[in-house]
Amino acid sequence: MKTLVIYLMAGRQTPELAEAAVAGGADMVELGFPFSDPLADGPVIRRAAERALAEGMRTGACLECLARTRDRVDVPLVPMTYAALLEAYGYERFDAEARSAGASSLIVADLPVDEHAELRRVQLVAPTSTDDRIAQASEATDGWLYLVTVTGTTGARNGVSPALAGLVERARRASDVPLYAGFGISTPEQARAASQLADGIVVGTGAVEAAEEGPAALREYVRSLRAGIID
């Protein structure tokens, strides 16, 4: 069965939203820890981060949100953030506290694979990654490899990137770890197309937009994605 990962921004309503996403068919929840300069994020997730910061979602509050979300769902939870946040909080401290709060792994979007190797995390590769970098990331990754399907930030696209097929082929040559494709996947049709190539998909912008309408809307949105996925 293909894996459906749903991204949500940490906030007061996140535990309830995560529960709705799982009810809709999510197999994993990626929990965004807001950052003031999110280089990988498009306008929808940037605005969500700004709202979260405005309501006081600093690192400690995000870790509490993670723990409360863990109390509501039993799927893997993966915090996603940026290296500057860990630099300020302390890499070892963040790792220990996140896992104590219920994190299954971590994603640090802008931390190169060859830095802080002691920090077990999901690695990201892109169409621009060299074969050597893909092999290194595959070897170091924690559980699965995140395929960034496009060059640029998150956000809705008209279709699945034509670069995904080649990236999957190169990653499969490097390793047998599961490959989950993200960035630019927001519709059932895109979910179907990406799931024909990868082992799972990650949906961020569309999920954040649906979450703005409340748990019921998010649940139905996730159901539509699950229905589109080819297992």
N, C-alpha and C positions, 0 to 999 in steps of 0.2 A: 504494500500500500504506500502510495506517495505521501510525503510529509507536507503538511500545510502549516507554515509559520506565520503568525499574525503579529505585527508590530503595534504596540501601544505606547503612548507617552506616559511616563509616571505622573500621577496626579491623584487627587482625592477620590475620584470615581473609578480609578483603574482596577481595583480588585473586582468590582461588580462588572466592569467591562470585560475583564479577562474571563470571568465566569460565563458571560454571554458568548464570547468568542469560542470558548471550548464547547459550549452547548451547540454552537453552529457547526462544529467540526474541526476546530483548530487542534493541531497535535502539539504545538509548542507556541509559547508567547515570548516574543522579544520585547523587552521592557526598556524604553528609551529613558536615559537619565539626561535631563536637559542641560545644554551647554550654551554659553553665550555666543560662540562662534562655530556653529556646526558645519564644517566644511563639506561634508558629504550629503547634507540634507537640502532638499528643495523647499519651496516657499510654504507648503502646507505643514510640513514637519517643523520648519523653523518657527512658524506662528504658534504651533502647539507647544514648542519649547519655551517661547516667550511667555505664553500664558502660564505654563507650569512654574517658571521662575517667578512670575508675578504673584503666584499664590504660595510662594515660599518653598518650592520643591528643590531644596539644596541636597547635597549628597546624603546627609543623615536622614532627611525626610524621605528620600527616594529608597533608601535601604529599608526604612519602616514600611513603605508602600510595597516593596518586594516581599517582606515578611507577611503582610496582610494579604497579598495576592496568593502567596503560597498556602495560606490557610483556606483559600476558596477553591483552588484548582490543584489537580495532581499531575498536570503535564509539565514537561521541562520549562523552566523559566530562565531566560538568558538576558541579563542586563547588557545594553549597548550604550557606549559612551565614547569619550575622546581622551587622549593621553594626558592632556593638561589637567583634567579633573583628577586622574589618578596620581599625577605628579604632585598636586596640591594635597591630596588626601593621604598619599602613601600607597605604593603599589601593593605591598604585602598586606597592609591593613585593609585596603579595599577588597582584595581578593578574599581574605579571611572572613570579613564581615558580610560580604555578598553571599558567600557560600553558606555561612551560618544562617543567613536570612532565607535561604532556599534556592539560591542560584544553582543551576545545573552547569553552567559555563559562563563565559564572558565574551563580548565582542568589543574591541577597542579599535574603532574604525581607522584611525590614523597612526597606529603603532606598527612600524615595520616588523616583519617576521623575525628579523635578526636582532631585535632589541627586546630586552627583558624576557629572555627565553624561559625564565623560571615561571612566568605567568602563563598558565595553561588557558588557552583561549581559542575561539573559532577564528581561523585565518580567512582573509579575503583575497581573492585574485580577480583580475579584470582582463579584458581582451588585450590590453597593452602589456600585461605581465609576460616576462620571458619564460621560456620552458624551465630554465633553472629555478626561477622564483616560484613557479607553480609547483615544482617538485619539492622545494624547500618548505613551502606553505603546507603542502599535502602531508609532509612528514611531521610537521610541528603542530598541525591543527588538532583541536580538541573535539573529536566526535564526527564533525562534518566540515566540508569546505564551502565557504560562501562565494558563489560566483556572481560578481558584479557584472551584470549583462551589458552595461553601457558605460561610456566614459562621461563623467559628469555627476550631477547630484541626483538624489531620489526625485520621484515625481511621475505622474501619469504620462504614458506615451501612447501613440496610435497603434502600435503593434509590438510584438516581441522583437528584440534586437536580432538582426541577422547574424551578429557576431556570436550569439549564444552557442550555436551548433559547433563552431570551431573551438570555442573555449571548453565546452564539454569534452570534445574529442581529445584535446590536449591534456585536460585534467585526468581523464580516464587512463591515458597512457602513463601518467605519473604515479597514480595511486588507485586503490580500490575503496577509498573512503567515500561515503555518501556525498553527493553534490547537490546543493540547494541553490537555486537561481533567484536573485532578487534585483531590485531597481527596475522600475518601469513595468511592473506587472500589477494590474489593478482591476481587470475585468475577467469574467469567466472564460472568455475566448482566449485571452492571453494566458490565463492559468492552464487551460487545456494545451495550448501550444508549447508552453515552457515545460509542462509535466511530461510531454512526449520525449523530451531530451534529458531532463535532469531527474534526480531522485526526489526532489521536493521543491517547493517554491516559498519565497518570502514576500509578503504583501505588507507595504507600509503606508504609503500615501492614501490609498483607497480605504484602508482600515481606519486611519486617523480621521478621515472625512466622515465615514460612517459612524464612528464613535462620537462625533460631535452631535449626532442626532439621538444618541442614547443607546442603552444596552439592547433594546429590541431591534433597532435598525442595524446595529452591528451584527447581532446574531443572524439576521436574515441575509446580510451581505456575505458573511462567512459561509453560510449555507450555499449561496449561489456560487461561490468560488469552489467549494468542495464538490458541488455537482458538476462543475466544469472540468475538474481534474481527471485525467486518465490514469487509473491505477495499473 
